[in-house]
Amino acid sequence: MTSALIASGLFGQQFGDAGVAAEFSVEAFGARMLAFEAAWTRALARTGAVSAGDAGRPPRSTPARPART
């Protein structure tokens, strides 16, 4: 898939470098997005904003604090 950034007047040839292009590839972007979502969900589970089951992990041994509304 060709990125619109490669032909950008703003970014010029910056994304023409194979290493830089790989860092901004669809695969790299998707992996970083999933890593963020996983970290966000773990943080929400730790604060009790979502249940451990919704976070995809076993429940804690101590009860979670009630979610703020």
C-alpha angles and dihedrals in degrees: 000000000000117000120225087221092069092068095037120134088208098053098029114186095342092109093044089083109096094223094051092043090052091053090054096040124125090253094051092045091049092049092051092046091053091047090053093048091050092049091046092051092048090051092049090050092050091053092046094244090126129023120258088243091056089048090056098242136101116275120267120253090239121059116259120246113256115265117256116244 
